[in-house]
Amino acid sequence: MAVLRLKEIMASKGMSRDELSSRVDVSTTTISNISSEKNLPTIQLLLKIAEVLDVDVRELFVSTKGTSITQLEVDEAKELFEKGLGILKGTYTK
C-alpha cells in the first residue's frame, strides 16, 4: 500500500514531475524518488508540495474528499482524546 498519493494527485492536477520539482525547488529526481517512495520528503517539503498542488496536506496521504464521519466515530475519537488527556495529566482511571 502506498504511503503517499503523490502520483495520483499530480495526475489529477495535470502536473508533471518537472513542473512540481521546479515549483518546490528540488530536483526532478527528488520528486521521482518521493513519488515512487524510494524516499520520503521532509515535513517542510511535504507542506510545500501540498501548497503547490493546492491540497490539504492530509490529501497527500488519504483522500478526504467525499468522506464523512459518523456520530459514533466522533464519540469514539472524543473518548480516546479524553483518555489520552487523562493519561497525560495522571488522572486516568479505568
N, C-alpha and C positions, 0 to 999 in steps of 0.2 A: 504494500500500500504506500502510495506517495505521501510524503510529509507536506510538501508544498504543491500548490496548484498553479505554479508559475506558467508552465507551458499552456495550460488551459486558459488562463486569464489573458495571457499575451495574445493567443489566437482569437479570443472573443473581442479583444480591443483592436485587433488588426495591427499589432505592434511586433516588429521583428526584434531579434536579439541585438542586432546592430543599433537599432533606434533606442531600445531600452538602455543598452550599455552606454551609449553616448549621453543620454539624458540623466543617468545616475552617476556618470563619470567613473566608470570602471571598464575593464576590457571586455570584449565580446566573449573571450574565453571564460572570464569570471561568470558572466550570465549563463553561458552554456553549461559550466560546471554546476551552477546552482540549479538550473532547470532540470539537469539530469541527476541531481542530488549526489554528485561527487563531492560537493562542498556545500555547506550551509552558510548563509550570509550573516554578517554581524547584525545586531539589532538596529544600528544606525542605517545600514544599507537596506535592511528589510523595510524600515519606515520610509526610506527614500523611494524604494521600488513601489510600495503601496501608494505613495503620493503621486508618483509619475503615472501609475496605472489607474489612478483615481478610484481606488477601492479602499475599504476599511482593511486595516492590516489583518484582521481575523479572516477576511475573504481569501487571503493567501494560503490559509490552512484548511478551512472548512467553508463551504458555501453557506451563506446565511440568508440568501435570497429565498423568499417563499416559504421560509420556515416559521413556525410559531411554537410557542411553548404552552403547555397546559398549566392550569392552576396547580395541579398535583406536582408538576416539576418545579414550579415556583416555590411551593410549600416545602418540598424536599431540599431545595437549594437554601432556603431560609433556615431550615433546621440544621443543615450542615454548617452554614455560616455561623449560626449562634453557638453550635457545639465547638467550632474552631475558636471563636472568641472566648468561650468559657475555658478552653484548654489553655489559651494564651494568658488569660487572667488568673488561672489557677483556681477557678471557681466551678469547673465542670464536675458534675456528679452524674453517674449513670442512673 
